[in-house]
Amino acid sequence: MIRKLTVIGLAIVCTLSMSIGASAADSKEKPQASTITWPEKQALPSFSKIKQLDVADIYDAPGDIKILMATLQGVVNRAEPRIYLLENKEEGKFTWLNDLNVTYKVRDDYWQIVRTYKKEINGMIIYDPNVPDSVNVATTLAGLKGAVVASPELAKKLQAEPYSLKVLDDLQGKFKDRLDAYTWQYENLWSQTTHRMLVGLSPDTSIRLPDNQGDLFKVIAQDTTQERDGKNRKVYDLDLSASLGKSDVYLRFDDAFAQDGWGTAVHEVTIKADGNTIAKFIPGTPEEKPFLYDAQSSQVSEGNGGHRFADNNRYFIYKFTPPAGAKQLTASVDMWNQYKVSAGNEQPVSSEQKEPYGYLRDYAVANKAMVFWLDSNVPEQKALFEKILSDVKPGTPYLGWFSNDVDGEFSGVEITSNHGVYVLAADWFSNLTVFSGTKANAFKEKAAQAPKLENKIYVTYTFSEGDNFQYNQHKMRILWDDPSRGKVPLNWTSSPLLYDGAPAMLNYFRETATDNDLLIAGPSGAGYFYPNAWPAESFTAFLKQSYSYMEKTGMTIPYVLNRVNSENVPLSDAHAAAYIKEYKPQGLFLSWEDRHGVEIVGGKLPVSTIHGISTVQDGQKILADAKAKWDGKSPLFVSLGLLAWSLTPSDIAELQASLGPEYAAVRADQYFSLIRSANGLPAK
């Protein structure tokens, strides 16, 4: 986020055009203009003011077009934000564009934009489709050389008239695998890139699946009890005979209750055709591989003897080929939790089909950042990752995300924190080179007076995902536009770094908030990190710089995640003392647990553990249990964390309306004010 300074003085404004290093002198490509400014004490760079925009709709474009346009956008917007890409329609294709209130023209053909700006690019970098990670190396080279990234097929078109682009680098056949690609990049390009930010992006993503995929399957077994603790584990015998008649049969596993994250867990699968075993395996073993048609985003765990699971909207599909003429096909599946099993004989489109994508690549190119994708759970890749992290100063941001889903997040954030680097989840943020060209409006947070302290159950509701830039852009905007927002006090975790990266979004949320909406800092302040994992020698200085963003945005109450070895842990005494000294908060929220409670740390700081919920029923049960254990002789404080992917303001309005008068919903600032009053602490 912020570099630790050893010399105090006026911030020196650095333009990124100064950070290319030796390659600029050696390169024959023409130097390119940059109006990006990045003062030393500023977390993220600022782009010049937007005047007007050429807009390209690439939502349905092939992946190689998306990366071509994103890298073009990065080169062009480096000098002045002029290209805007319609890459997502989750919150509405034009929602944020219209909120920018600038002149724009939607071009009928994205190739028209390429023709318009072709003179501003020096050429192209061709990636190797056989080594997906070459896409990231190509992106890094594009930033350094002022080029676009092209597939071999697009390169032919771009070399011809009217584009006439020359090939600056062709990466086909250059690398044998991921580690080879990033090792070469580190040895040859790292010294030329900016060291003030790191960018972690998957080189590709699953192609968009047809909306009617589910119609190819018929549900044959489904949990109806919303089981979460494996009590329904047994071997289920399923008849797949109705799916015979074509060469293959597909068996799909989903989460029956996608909103709460306790989907199908499968330990063993046995398939028999006319009584003869044709497949038998445990997930994660070599025996599974021939039958796993589409793993999608499912995961394998070593627990319970090994199992594959798919939570929320994830799934996995097995493919079996019965002998010709088979009359009966059965599956015996050892599974548990919220299973949903379906079968069919029509081949579905597989998410294993991958393609490149754009999104954050414009920002990486414009800022001449090195782009990589290293798995912290693979020793050789982890070693290179840590080598890169050790080369940057404490307070450096890592933008993007990690591989291997939850395991990748926990281990990735812990490793970055160990090196004094914080994470800004932004791999699906679109047009950051445009939004960084807006300015934050002056704003004064509306103070909310706490109600008179009574013997009530005080409940505060907090939406999750505030560490996540793309959540601010996409899902949070959808939740924010819910017509029930404002009916119940809600805390909205958000990133204070919107102040630099997307001031227009910060302006929108601050200026349209009701008196019942409070923006607070997502984990664990201005950036996602684990406090106990952060080096002690730089932690206090980092918090001090981080707090300046919390203060500027009004997000002065932090929600802290603190993990060691993937387990939530309390704040150490030293780290708690640093929060007290540098953040001076009314209180802070801690972790995401299956329990709630309030502790006064160091006799000064109220720390409230967040009890996570994903359904209205979860909240009702937790609050009913709290009431049953409450003596009614003193106030009780309960903090509920709302899973943003499954709950909405309308859901919380329903939850609150179902409660009795002994429950009082309050904003976080009121909540901590009441806790301080109840514990005889001075007001803040």
Summary of the structure (lengths in Angstrom):
residues: 684
radius of gyration: 26.3
end to end distance: 26.8
largest distance: 82.1
contacts: 2387
relative contact order: 0.11
helix: 31%
strand: 25%
